[in-house]
Amino acid sequence: MSSVRWIKGQIVNALDETLMYDERLKQLTSLIFRLRIASFHHNQDLTEFPRQRTFQRHVTMENLQDIKLSTASDTGVALIQFNRPAKRNAFSQNTINEIVTTLDHLDSVDTVRAVVLTGGPEGHFCAGMDLNELVELSTSKAHKIEFLKDLTDALARFSKPLVAAVVGFALGGGFEIALACDIIYAAEDAMFGLPEVKIGTIPGAGGTQRLARALGKHKAMEFVLTGEPASGAEFERLGLVTKVFPKSDVVQAATSLAEKIARLSAPVIETAKKAVLTVENSTLDAGMTHEKALYYSTFGLDDFKEGIQSFLQKRQPSFKHS
C-alpha cells in the first residue's frame, strides 16, 4: 500500500473517531500535513521523511546539564531554570531534550501542582535557538527530525500551570517558549522579540500563531515582519505580559503566584486551564459547549464538595486534590 493511501486511511479513521478537543485532532492535523508533503513529491514514499529523534545523549532527571530543577514539596511548586549562561541561555537540541524530559516528569508527579520557568533572577530568560546548531539544518533534515516538534508538543500537553518569569532577553525560540506558558511575569526592561526574519527565516515554534492570537493580526505582523523587539512594559500594555516588576523581584513574584495556585484543588486547576486553552482552537459556540462539559465534570470531585462546604461554613478549604 502506498504511503499516501495509508495516510488517507488513517485520516478517515481519525475523522470517524475524533472527539472535538481530543488528542486525535492534533493527530489528524499532522496526518493531513504529511499527506500534503507526500502528494507534493508525486507519490514518493514517506520514508524520505522518517521520524528520527536526534537525542545527543540519554536524558534522565539525574543527568540534567542545560537546565536546573528544584522542587518544594511543601508548596507544590517546581522551578525550571535554563542553565547556559555563556550562551545567554540559547537552547540546543540537548536543552530541548532536557525540557521535554523534565516537563513530562513533572506532569506525572502529584506533589508538583505548578511550575515556574525562568532563566534566573540575573542574566537572560532565553535568547532562542543556538545558531551554531541551527546553521547545520537543511529542509530535508528538519523534516526528518521534525525539528522543534518535541518541544512544542511537550509544552502543549503539559497539564499543570506554567508561569514564565522573564528577565533579560526572550528572543526567537525563547519568546515562543514564554508564549506557550500560561502566565508571563517579566522585568520592566526585559526584551521580547521574534528576530528570525533578520537572519533569513521565520519563527517556527508557534510564534506567528500565538502572537497573532494574543495581539491580533496587525500588531503581530509588525513584530514578525520587522523582527524588532519590545520591552516587558510595552508587552504588558499590549496585554501579552501579565505583570511587570523590577528585575530583582520577577522570579519571587512568579514563585509566589505559583504557590498561590498550587494551594487550590489540582484537578480543578487542570480543568480550568483546559477550558481557557479551548479558546485557541475553537469557535465561541464550540468553546462554550466544551467549557460546560468541563464545568459539569468538577461536580464529581471531593474538592468541589469541600469548596462549597468551606464557603458555607466560613472557613478555609482543605483540598485533597481529588
C-alpha positions, -999 to +999 in steps of 0.1 A: +000+000+000+014+034-009+022+059+019-004+083+005-032+057+006-021+046+041-023+082+053-057+087+037-070+056+055-056+070+088-074+103+082-107+085+076-102+065+108-093+097+128-123+115+115-146+086+124-133+086+160-123+122+166-137+140+197-136+177+192-109+185+217-092+151+220-056+144+211-069+129+178-075+164+165-038+170+167-031+136+151-055+145+122-037+178+116-003+160+115-016+134+091-031+160+067+003+178+067+021+146+059-003+139+031+004+172+015+041+166+016+036+131+000+013+145-027+037+173-034+065+149-040+044+129-065+039+097-046+074+095-032+075+072-002+072+090+031+103+071+043+121+102+028+108+119+059+111+094+087+107+104+123+142+104+136+147+118+171+181+134+175+189+127+211+225+137+217+226+116+248+201+097+270+185+123+292+173+114+327+163+135+357+197+127+372+219+140+345+205+174+335+231+198+322+214+226+304+186+233+329+184+232+367+154+218+385+143+225+421+111+214+438+095+224+470+072+196+482+057+218+509+045+244+484+038+221+454+059+243+431+088+233+409+113+257+393+129+250+360+159+273+352+178+275+319+215+269+326+235+280+296+246+315+308+276+316+284+251+313+255+226+338+270+205+306+277+201+299+239+189+263+237+205+234+219+188+201+209+201+188+241+183+216+260+151+207+242+155+170+252+160+180+288+130+204+288+108+176+273+120+150+298+115+174+327+081+186+318+069+150+312+083+140+345+068+169+364+034+162+348+034+128+365+044+140+400+013+145+421+031+167+446+040+192+419+010+214+411+025+244+394+058+252+376+079+283+372+101+285+341+130+311+342+165+320+332+171+331+368+170+364+386+200+377+366+211+373+330+186+363+304+155+341+301+164+326+267+180+341+236+164+315+213+180+286+194+217+282+194+226+294+159+257+271+158+233+242+157+206+259+135+231+266+107+236+228+103+200+222+094+186+217+059+150+215+048+151+177+044+169+172+078+144+195+096+116+173+082+133+141+091+138+150+128+106+171+129+127+199+143+112+216+174+081+193+174+093+176+206+095+210+224+062+224+211+043+191+218+057+189+254+046+225+261+012+219+246+005+187+265+017+199+299-014+199+321-002+220+350+000+258+353+033+270+338+045+305+348+072+322+328+095+346+348+113+366+322+144+387+329+167+399+301+162+386+266+133+364+255+141+363+218+131+339+190+125+305+204+129+319+239+099+342+233+080+313+218+086+293+249+073+322+270+042+325+247+035+288+253+033+294+291+001+301+308+012+333+326+041+357+319+057+378+346+086+399+334+110+426+343+100+461+330+131+462+309+130+426+297+132+424+259+108+402+239+111+397+201+110+374+171+141+385+151+141+354+128+134+375+096+167+393+102+186+360+097+166+348+068+140+326+083+107+328+103+095+318+138+090+280+139+079+271+174+044+287+174+055+324+175+035+335+145+003+317+157+004+326+194+014+362+189-014+368+164-039+352+187-026+373+216-022+407+199-043+404+167-031+402+131-019+437+125+002+442+157+016+407+153+026+414+117+046+445+129+067+424+152+071+394+129+078+413+097+103+437+113+119+414+138+121+444+162+118+437+200+098+455+226+101+457+264+082+439+291+065+471+300+053+476+264+040+440+261+022+444+294+005+475+279-005+453+249-019+426+272+006+398+265+027+401+296+006+396+327+026+418+351+059+436+352+082+440+382+116+454+390+142+429+377+152+416+411+116+408+420+104+388+390+113+352+400+100+357+435+068+372+423+062+343+398+070+318+425+045+334+449+019+333+422+026+296+415+024+289+453-010+306+454-023+285+425-008+253+440-028+257+472-060+253+452-075+220+440-052+204+415-079+187+393-100+219+393-069+240+382-061+215+355-097+216+342-098+254+343-066+255+322-081+232+296-112+253+294-092+285+288-070+269+262-101+258+242-103+294+230-072+289+209-087+261+189-125+266+186-154+288+178-173+305+206-202+281+204-179+250+204-158+265+232-190+272+253-200+236+249-166+223+259-165+246+289-199+233+300-187+197+299-156+205+319-176+225+344-200+196+350-170+172+354-159+192+385-192+183+403-179+148+410-148+159+428-143+157+465-127+192+463-159+206+448-179+194+479-151+207+502-150+240+485-188+246+488-189+234+524-159+255+535-176+286+520-209+279+537-191+272+570-169+304+566-136+285+568-106+279+547-109+249+524-088+218+529-084+204+494-074+168+488-066+173+451-092+146+441 
